[in-house]
Amino acid sequence: MDIENWYAGVDGDGFVQQFESAIEEGEGPNLPLPGLFRYCRLPGPPALPSQPAPTYRLRWMGFDTEPQWVEVVPLVELQAAAIAKTYPDVDAVYDAAIGRRATEYANAAAAAREYLATEGEPAVVSGYITGHARSNPTGQQQTNEWAAQQIIERADAFRWAELQMRNVRFDRQADMRAATTPEELAMAVAEWDSFIAWLRATLGL
C-alpha cells in the first residue's frame, strides 16, 4: 500500500477536514482508502497557528478567506466548567494557607487577642503564644507580645483574603455567565486566574 496524496473537504458546518489517501493494489481498479484524519489549511498541508485547545477545530470562513480555529464545545458547557473551576482554586488557597488546621489557627488567634486585650501579662500565657514566641521563622526567641501580634496579623490577613476570594469569585462568575463568546469567557477566566496568582503571592503561599 502506497500513500498517494491528501484529500481535503469541508463539512456542512464549514469545518475543514483532510484525509490521507492510499492506493491498495489488487485485482480490479485501485481505489483510494481514507487514512489519517487531520485538520488542515486549504489547499495543502497545515500552515495555520497551532490548535489553541483540543476543543477547537478549523473552520473555512468562505471563498478568499483563510480557515480559522473556532471553539466547537457549546458555550454553556464552557461556562459551567469555568465557574466550577473557581471553587477548587479557592480550596487550593485554603489548603496552602491553613490546610486542615482551621480550628488550631482560630484558637491561636483568640488567645492572642485575649492576651493583648488584657492589661498586664496574665498569670498564665496560652501555649499558642509561648510556642510561637519560642519557635518561629526568625529562629530566635521572641516576646509574647511579638508572638501575639504575629498571630493576629496572620489571622487578619487570611480573613481579608477570605472576603476577597468570595467577592471576586462572585464578580468573575457573573462575568463568565454573561459571556456571549468563548473569547469573552476566556477573558473572565484569565482575570480570575490572575487574581488567584496575585492573592497567593500576597499571602506568601
ZAMARGU-4260 file (C-alpha; in steps of 0.2 Angstrom, whole numbers, plus 5000, padded with zeros to 4 digits):
<rodrens>
0) 5000/5000/5000 | 5007/5017/4995 | 5002/5034/5001 | 4996/5044/4986 | 4991/5061/4991
5) 4979/5071/5003 | 4961/5074/5001 | 4953/5089/5009 | 4935/5093/5012 | 4923/5105/5021
10) 4908/5098/5030 | 4891/5106/5031 | 4896/5117/5046 | 4911/5123/5036 | 4924/5113/5046
15) 4939/5108/5037 | 4944/5090/5035 | 4959/5082/5027 | 4962/5064/5024 | 4977/5055/5019
20) 4973/5043/5005 | 4982/5027/5000 | 4981/5015/4985 | 4978/4997/4989 | 4985/4986/4975
25) 4975/4971/4970 | 4963/4964/4957 | 4952/4976/4949 | 4954/4995/4949 | 4964/5003/4963
30) 4953/5013/4975 | 4958/5027/4987 | 4957/5022/5005 | 4954/5035/5018 | 4968/5036/5031
35) 4973/5048/5045 | 4961/5062/5049 | 4969/5079/5052 | 4964/5097/5052 | 4971/5107/5038
40) 4973/5123/5029 | 4966/5123/5011 | 4975/5120/5000 | 4989/5109/5005 | 4996/5104/5022
45) 4993/5113/5039 | 5000/5130/5040 | 4990/5140/5052 | 4995/5143/5070 | 4994/5128/5082
50) 4977/5122/5088 | 4973/5133/5103 | 4965/5119/5113 | 4958/5102/5110 | 4941/5108/5108
55) 4945/5119/5093 | 4943/5115/5075 | 4947/5123/5059 | 4933/5131/5050 | 4933/5138/5032
60) 4925/5155/5033 | 4921/5157/5014 | 4930/5160/4997 | 4946/5170/4998 | 4947/5168/5016
65) 4958/5158/5027 | 4952/5144/5039 | 4951/5149/5057 | 4951/5140/5073 | 4934/5140/5082
70) 4928/5133/5098 | 4916/5119/5095 | 4911/5115/5113 | 4894/5124/5117 | 4897/5140/5126
75) 4886/5134/5140 | 4897/5119/5144 | 4912/5130/5144 | 4904/5142/5156 | 4899/5128/5168
80) 4917/5121/5168 | 4924/5139/5171 | 4913/5143/5185 | 4916/5126/5193 | 4934/5128/5192
85) 4934/5143/5204 | 4929/5133/5219 | 4944/5121/5218 | 4955/5136/5215 | 4949/5144/5232
90) 4950/5127/5240 | 4969/5126/5235 | 4972/5143/5243 | 4964/5137/5259 | 4974/5121/5258
95) 4990/5130/5256 | 4987/5143/5269 | 4979/5133/5284 | 4976/5116/5277 | 4965/5106/5290
100) 4971/5117/5304 | 4957/5130/5304 | 4952/5126/5322 | 4971/5127/5328 | 4973/5144/5320
105) 4956/5151/5326 | 4961/5146/5344 | 4978/5154/5342 | 4970/5170/5336 | 4958/5170/5350
110) 4971/5168/5363 | 4982/5181/5355 | 4968/5194/5355 | 4963/5190/5373 | 4982/5192/5378
115) 4984/5209/5370 | 4967/5215/5377 | 4972/5211/5395 | 4981/5225/5404 | 4997/5217/5411
120) 5003/5200/5407 | 4991/5186/5413 | 4997/5174/5426 | 4996/5160/5413 | 5000/5164/5395
125) 4992/5152/5382 | 5004/5139/5374 | 4998/5145/5357 | 5008/5162/5361 | 5023/5155/5370
130) 5025/5141/5357 | 5026/5154/5343 | 5037/5165/5353 | 5049/5151/5356 | 5049/5143/5339
135) 5046/5154/5324 | 5053/5158/5307 | 5065/5171/5314 | 5074/5157/5323 | 5076/5167/5338
140) 5066/5168/5355 | 5054/5182/5354 | 5042/5191/5367 | 5025/5185/5370 | 5019/5202/5364
145) 5028/5199/5347 | 5021/5182/5345 | 5003/5188/5349 | 5005/5202/5336 | 5011/5190/5323
150) 4997/5178/5326 | 4984/5191/5324 | 4992/5199/5309 | 4992/5182/5300 | 4974/5179/5305
155) 4968/5196/5299 | 4977/5194/5283 | 4968/5177/5279 | 4951/5184/5285 | 4954/5198/5272
160) 4959/5185/5259 | 4943/5175/5263 | 4932/5190/5259 | 4942/5195/5243 | 4940/5177/5237
165) 4922/5177/5240 | 4918/5194/5232 | 4930/5192/5217 | 4923/5174/5214 | 4906/5181/5213
170) 4911/5195/5201 | 4921/5184/5189 | 4907/5171/5190 | 4895/5184/5184 | 4906/5189/5170
175) 4908/5171/5165 | 4889/5169/5164 | 4887/5185/5155 | 4900/5180/5141 | 4892/5179/5124
180) 4908/5172/5115 | 4922/5160/5120 | 4934/5174/5119 | 4924/5184/5132 | 4923/5169/5143
185) 4942/5167/5141 | 4945/5185/5147 | 4935/5182/5163 | 4944/5166/5166 | 4961/5175/5164
190) 4956/5189/5176 | 4951/5176/5189 | 4967/5166/5186 | 4977/5182/5188 | 4968/5187/5204
195) 4972/5169/5212 | 4990/5171/5207 | 4991/5188/5215 | 4982/5183/5231 | 4994/5168/5233
200) 5009/5179/5231 | 5002/5192/5243 | 4999/5178/5256 | 5016/5171/5253 | 5009/5154/5248
</rodrens>
